[in-house]
């Protein structure tokens, strides 16, 4: 997890998809489907498995621990320049920052999400945002040129 601010937020002319979600478990699956569609449109289907897992963990964490009545969750998917990758953001209105646990009990149902993000993402962090709450971001960059080509259709 990075302790420094992330790169500058994307500008409107960048490749960015912004969506709003309710605090319902169904929203996680809908957001994953939107991410898969976005990656396919950008020719980045090879990033799909890891990127959707990262998004699932970040969004589930916000759903479970950052609910603020009357507010929603926002996701942003931004295509990164070479080397090819994606930036995933989850915005919520809660001021409470997630805590990276170093271990989870073997029979625990929680506590593995952020360690997975920490393992899979190229970089990630939590930063303040304009307005209430925070944004949790993760970047996942292709590890080889073949990752960036996507899967054959």
C-alpha angles and dihedrals in degrees: 000000000000120000094195123079115275121249116289114294115263119270122233093258092058121094099270132150116199123192136170124221137190122234093262126118089236089067092069092061092044091051091050090052090050091050092049090051092048093049091049091050090052093046091246100118090131088071092053103098097049096036093051091049091051091048092048092054095046094045095044089051090053091046093052103036110021105050113146114181113246093018133099137209121252125206126196125192115193126184110229123218121246125345083057116243147121136251116215121197130186115192122194136166097236117109092209115105120217117251122225107227117210095208138015125202111259092244096040119123092204140042102064101089102083093039087056091049089048090052098044106034121083087222137343141176149155122253137173117259136204105279127011123338133011144276125238113205135186131183124206117190126190110258095210137019090254090059089062096054096070129219121302113263 
